[in-house]
Amino acid sequence: MNVESKPIHWQRLIRDDEVHGSLYTDEAIFREELEKIWYRTWVYVGHESEIPKPNDYILKTIGLEEVIMVRDRNGQVNLLHNRCPHRGNRVCVSNHGNARSFTCAYHGWNFSNNGELKGYPYPSGFVEDKRGELGLGRVARMRSYQGFVFGSLAATGPTLEEHLGSARETIDDLVRNSPEGEVELTAGFLQHKVRSNWKFLVENETDGYHPQVVHASIFEVARSGIGDLYHENSTAVGRYFGNGHSEIDLRPEFRAIGKPMRWFGTDESRVPEYTAAMKAAYGDEKAREIMIDGVRHAMIFPNLFIAEIQLFVLQPLSVDETVQHVTALQFKGAPDLNKRMRNQTMGSVGPAGFLLADDAEMYERTQRGVGLRNPEWLYLGRGRHREQVGEDGVITGNVTDDTASRGMWQHYKSLMEAA
C-alpha cells in the first residue's frame, strides 16, 4: 500500500532570520533535498586534473548517486552512472585507475569508457542487437569551468554560468594564483566523516563569527596573524552572491597590510621560485597585486568549498552524516609553494590536524543539540540591520554576521518550493 507523504510547508520552517531545527533532522526533508537540490541543480563533481591522461577515471558522487568521471581515448571528459543497464550491478569497483572499458562482473557486459555498450556474452539470446540502446547512463548535463567539472541530473534548467553567477570570480581569482593559470588537484584526498547534516557544514564554511572562538588554539600555535582578522572591527567582509554561494573576503585587510604572501602567513622570501614565476607570468605590479590578495574563501552551493590553501567537497550520506573530502590546492608551475601548501594542509586538516578537528566537534555538537525540543528555532539575524546590497544584487555584511546563512536559506527555500 502506498502512503502519500504529507506536504512540507517550507514557509513555516524558514523565516527571514530563523530556521526550524527539523530542517537538519527530518528524514523526509533530506529525501526531498536529494530530489530538488542534489539531483536537479548543478553539483561540483571533480577536477579535470584528477584524470589527466586518456582513459583515466575516478569514482565521484552526486548526492547519493555514484558516477564515473572518465577521460575517454579522445580526451573528452564523461560523467557516467555506475550502473549496468542489465541488472543494475556496479560496473566499476576501483576508486580510480586507467581503463579503456568497464566490464560488469555479473554477466560480462562490456562498456567503452564513453558509455557505449561494446558487447555481451551469448548474443544469440537477443532477438535484436541491443548494443546501441543499452549503454551506461550519462549524467544529463556536464560542464567544466576553469577545469572544475559540474554535473546536473536534470536535462533542463539554468546553465552552469547562470548557476555560478557572480561567484565565478572566486574561481577566476583562484586560478590566477598559479603562474600558469591552472589549478591541479594531485595531492590526494583525505576523507572525514562527521555525524552532522550537510547544511551545518555549508553554513560553517563562510561563517566568520566562529574562528576566534573555535580555532583560538590553532591560531595561537600557528602565529600566522590570520585569526586576528576575524573580529567585528575588521575591514574583512562576508558576502552573499546569490544562488546559495557566499564568501569571506579578507582582501581589504591584506591590502591594508600590503605585503605579498601574507594571506598564506608568510612572505616572498620563503617562496622565491613561486615569486619569480609569478612575476615572469604577470609582470611585477600584477604579480604583487595577486600575491597580496591571495585565494578567496568561498562556498559554491551546494558542495564545493575553496578554503585558501585547501579544497573541500561535501558528500551527504544521510540526514545526519556527511563526508568531507579535502585536498591541498596545487598551482601549476609552483613547486615550492605547493610543497608548503601540502604540509600546511596536513597540519590543519590532516588526521592529526587542529582546524578540522575543531569544526568537526562543532558539527556533531550542533547536530545533537538541534535534536532537542526547546528552543525549536535557530536564530540567524546577526548583522541584518547593516547589510548592503550592491547594484549587482550581491549582499555584503560584516565578516562576523549571518549574511551568508540568511542568503543560503532563502535560496534553499526557493529550490524546495519549486514544483
N, C-alpha and C positions, 0 to 999 in steps of 0.2 A: 504494500500500500504506500503510495506517495504522499508525503506530508508536506504541504506547502509551507515554506518558511515565512515568518512574519516580516513585513517590510520594515526596513530600518529608517527612522526619521532623522536624517543627518542634521537638520536644523535644530533639533532638540539636543544634539550631542556636541555641536561645535558652535560656540558663540564668538563674538568679536575678540574677547580676551580670556576665554575659558574653554577648556575641553573636558569632556566627561571621561572618567577613569576607565570605563568599559571599552573605550577605543583601543586600549592596549591589552585587554584581557579576553575579549569576547571572540570565541572561535568562529562564529558566523560572520563577524566583521572581517576577520582575517581572510576567510574564504572569498568574501566579496572583494576585498582588496586585490587578491590574486587576479580575479577576472577583470576588474576595472582599472587597475594600475599596472600590475606586472605583466599582464597578458594583452593590454590594449595600448599602452603608451610606449615611448622609446625607452629602452633599458640599456645601460652600458654592458657590453659582453666581454670585451678583451681588447688587446692592442696588437696591431699588425706585427710588431717586433717579436711577439711571442711565437710566431710561426714564420720565421724569416726565409726559409728555403721552400722550394716547390715540394709538395706532398707532406709538409709538416702539419701536425694537427694538435689540438689541445681541447680537453673537455671543459665546458663552461656551463653556466646556468642562466635561465631567465625565469625568475621566481622559483618554482619547484621543477620546471622543465629543464632537462639536461639536453644540451646541444653540443655538437661537434663544430668547433671553429677550425677550418682547414684551408690550406692554400693548395689549390689543385696544380696539376703539372704545368698549366699555362700561367701560373702566378696569381690567379683570381682567388680572392678570399670568399669562402662559402660558410654559411651557417646552416647546419643540417640537424634535424631532430634525430636523437639517438634511439631510434625505434624501428625495428623491422616491420614492414607492412604485412608480413605473413602472419606472425603470431605475437608480434609486439615485443620480441626479445631485444635487448640492447645489442647493437652491432659492434660497438666499440667499448672495450672494458679497460684499456690502458689510459691513464690520465693524459699522456702526451706521447708523441712519437713521430715517425715518418712512415707513411704508408700510401701506396697508390690506390689501394682499395680496402674495403672493410667487408669481412665475411661473418655472417650470422652463425654462431656456434650451434644453433638449434637444428636448422635444416639446410645449412650450407648456402643460403642465398648470398650472392656476392655483389657488392655495390662499388662503383667508381667513387673516388673522393670528391666528385662533383654531384654525387647523389644518384646517378643513373644506375639502374639495375642492369648488371652485366650478364648474369646468368644464374641458373638454379639447377640442382640435380634432377635427373629423370624428367626432362622436358616433355616426354610423351604424355605425361599426366595432365597436361594443359591442352585444352582444345585449341586455344589460340595462343600466340606468342604474347606474353604479358609484360615483356621487359620494358616497353615504352610507357606503361601505365603505373607500374608498381615500384618506382624509385623511392628513395628516402625523402621524407617530408622536408621541405625547405622553410626556414623562417620567412614569414610573409614579406617582411621588408628588412633590408640591411643597408646601412650607410656607414661610411668612415669619415671622420673629421680629424684632420691632423694626425692620422694614424690610430685614433680611438674608434673602435668598432661598436656601433649601436645596432640593436635589433628590435623589431616590433612584431608581435604575433598577429597584429591586426593588419589586414590588407589595405585599409584606408585610414586616413587620419592626417593630422598635421605633419608636415615634413620635419626632418631632423633639424634643419636650420630654424624652423618656426619653434620647435620644441626648445632648443637651446636658447634662442633669443639673445638677450644681452650677455648671458653667461658665456657665450662663445669667446668673449675677450679674455676670460680667465684661462682658457685653453691656449689661446694665441700667445698670451703673456708667458705661459708655462714653457712652450717650445722655443721661444726666443732666448731663454736662458741657456740654450745649447749653442755652442759655436757653429754647429751645422744645422740648426733649426729643427732638430728631431729629438724626441724622447725615445728611450729604449727601456723596455721592462725585461731585463735579462738577469736580475739578481735572484729570482725565485720568490715564491710567495710563502709567507707564514700564515697559518690558519688559527684563528682564535674563536672558539665557540662561547657565547655568553647566554645565560638564561634570561633573555630580555626580548621584548618586542622590537622589531626593526625600526619603528618610528622614534623610539627613545634615542637610538644611535644617530638617526638623521638629524634630530634636533640638537644633539650634543656637538655635532661636528662644527657648527658655526655659532656656538654659544660662547660668547666672550665673558660671561658673568662668572663662570666656574673656575677658570685656570688658576687665579690667585689663591683660591681655596683648596681645590682638589690637587693641584700639581705643585703646591708650595715646596714640597720636599725635593722634587727633581730640579725645580728652578734654583733652589739653594745649592744643590750639588753641582749642577752644570755651570752656574755663574755666567750664563750667556747674556743676561740682561733682557731676554725676550719676555720673560714673565712680568717684568716691570711695566710693560706696555698695556697690560690688561687692567685698566682702572678707569674710574668714571671721568677723570680729568684728562685722560689720554686723547690725543687727536685721532687715534685709530677709530674706525667706524665699523658698524655692522650694516650689511646691505642685502636687500631682498630684490632679486632680479625679475621675479615673476616665474610662473610655471613650476614652482617649488624650489627653484635654485637660489642659493644665497652665498654670501662670503663674509669673512672677517678680513678687513683691509687694514694692514699695518703700515702701508706705504707712507702715509703722512708722517708717522714717527720716524721711519727710516730716512725719509727725505730731509727732515729737520736735522737729523744726526749727520747726514751727508757723507757716510763712509761706506764704500763698496764692500760687499760681503758681510755687513753687519747683520743682515737678515738671516745669515747662516751661523751667526755667533762667532765670526772670525774676521780676518782681513785679507787683503790681496796677497800679502807676503806668504800666507800659508798655502795658497793655491796658485803658484806662479805660472804653471803651464796653462791652467784654465784662463787666467787673466790675460796671458799673451794671446791665446787662441781667440778670446772674445774681442780683443782689440783688433786683431787681424781680420776678424769676420765683420765687425760692425763699425770700426773706427773708434778712436779713443773716447770721444764725447758720448756716443750712443752706448758703447760698452759700459762706461761708467754709470750711465743712467740705468741700464738694465741690472747691473750688479748692485746698485743701491736699492732698487725696488724689490728684486728677488722674485720668489714664487708666491703667488697669492694662495689664500686659504679658503678653498671653495667647495661647496656641496652641490653636485649636479644630481638633481632628483631623478629617480628615487635611490640610486645606489652607488654613485661614484663620488669619492671624496679625495680631493687633491690637498695634501697637507704639507706644504713647503718641501720637505725632503722625502716624503712618502706618498704612496697612493693606496687608498683603501677601496675595496669593493665589498658591498654589503650583500649578504645572501640570506633571505628569510627561510627558516626551516619549518617553523610553526608559529602560533600566536605568541609564544614566549621563548623562542630560541632563534638566535641569529648567529651566522658565522661572519667574521671579519677576515677577509683576505687582504694581506698587507705586504707591500714590497717597497724597496728603496727605489726612488726615481733615479734614472741614469740618463745623463745627457750625452748624446753622440759627440765624440771629439773632446771629451773632458775626463780623461782617466784619473787625474789626481783628485778632482772634486768628487768623482763617482766613488772612489775608494772611501773617502771621508763620509759620504752620504750612506754608504753601506754600513760602516762602523757605527755611525750615529743612529741609524735605524735599529740596529741590533740593541743598542744601549737604551733606546726609548720604547720600542715596541716588540723587541725580541722576547724569547721565553723567560728571561730574567730581567726584562726591561721595566722601567718605572712608570712611564707615561701611560701605556695601555692598561697596565695593571690597575692604576688609579681609576681610569674611566670604566673598566670592566666591573670593578666593585660598585661604582655608582649605578651602572646599568642594572645590575642584579638587585641592588637595594631598592631602586625605584620600581622595578617590576614587582618585587614582593610588597612594597608599600602601597602601590596603586591597587592591589587586590583587596585592600582593606575597605571597609564600608564608609568611613567618615574621615575627612570630607570627600564628597563624591567628585568634586571638580578640581582641576588643576588650573592655577592662575597664570596667565601669560600676558599680563598687562604692563609689565615694566617698560617704561620709556615711550609708551604710546603717545603721550602728550607732546613729545618733542621730535617726532619723526618728520622728515622732509621728503616730499615726493618731487622727483625731477620731471622735466618735460618728457623724458622717455618712459615715465612710469616707474622707474626704479626708486625704491623706498630706502632711505638712509637713516640710521639711528646711531646712538652711542654704541660703542663696542660692547658694553655690558647690558644692552637692552634686549628685549624679546622680539625684536623686529623680524628676524629670520623665522622663528617658530610661528609667529602670527601669520606671516605670509604663507608658509608651508601649509598650515592647517586650512586656510581659505582655499588654496589650490586643491588640496585633498578633498575638501567638501565639494568643490565643483566637479571633480572627477567622479566621486561616489554618487552624486545626484544625477549624473548623466544616464540617459536611458540605455 
